[in-house]
Amino acid sequence: MNTKNLVVLALLAGIGVVLHTLMPAFLQIKPDMMLAMMFLGIVLIPNIKSAALMGIVTGILSALTTSFPGGQIPNIIDKVLTSLIIFGLVIVFKKYSNTTAGVAVLTAVGTIISGSIFLGSAFYIVGLPGPFLALFAAGVLPAVVINTIVMVILYPIARSIFKRTNLSSTAAVTQK
């Protein structure tokens, strides 16, 4: 992993924490805007070390900014597992993971996976402050919509920047 990649991942994590902090909570659960930045980092720099690093960093940052009661550990579990699952999906669906439509689908699926892992781990670790389906509908479904829209807007821009600046030799944009 080179310094340029670390800087890109750090910037994405920083943007993600700002978005996560500003997002209001509904029924004590925030739609997780940090996921879009994590997914963008994984798609742009598709290697296991970067994916794991993004999972750990975004998990810690999400834990620090969560409004969910006892949501610190579930946030870390969720982000680490989700980052590795998304990395696996990016590798398996390499042909589609460098298109805007493919990245949008990965984002929607990844957000559902993340929300399910978060709520499931929170249920077992600290309990839920409401019914699972209500929390899923209030927090995860809006996040799916918002993250997918954000990714459809940001991915082509980020991909263009990566192509023009040659930021990463392992970037998905160079695989096509």
Steps between C-alpha positions, in 0.01 A plus 500: 500500500654830397474845656273634226246227569515567873435869441201422275357259758556750782322774305206273428480395866515867604219594262304199625532600867378853422199361312434248780519770766263736316237236420207515743386184682155348449374272778853516650664372180684712240502419133870417462651738247849380586427179310497681164851629564618158618356334190654766276842434653463124453387535137773749410780314681394135486750316715448311823725722712318816392160338554593379847651838589187683382284261704700552817531878463137560404389264777690699760383834359139377488530377857618843609211680329212257555174608659389139549504397866788253543572514127877530526595131478226416245632783277851357504377145434272621223758708312778241513275216381325713240827631356628146452171381348491795259863439407407140420205614289721751315743220414228249404313758288812675367342545158214704648673665794657769285174626351273756663204261491706216648636722776146624574378141541803413718423805714135408546582138580788602726283743693239229560774258611650764728167593657414136558837427662479815713147436626567127546816556701335780700209266577734238645741738674285782644145438386296714267306812608212394275385227264761382248277570199414852620868581551587345164229705328596823679878474468606249239251557219556878488875433508466264202332774297731781613824301465403373155419853378825633650698222333336555160609864523847453656630186329528642146672811640743297711566260213578790269739650756674164541538464122638850452737503794602133491453492878506125543665228300250254649192713442195338348498763229825364356366145477264573212 
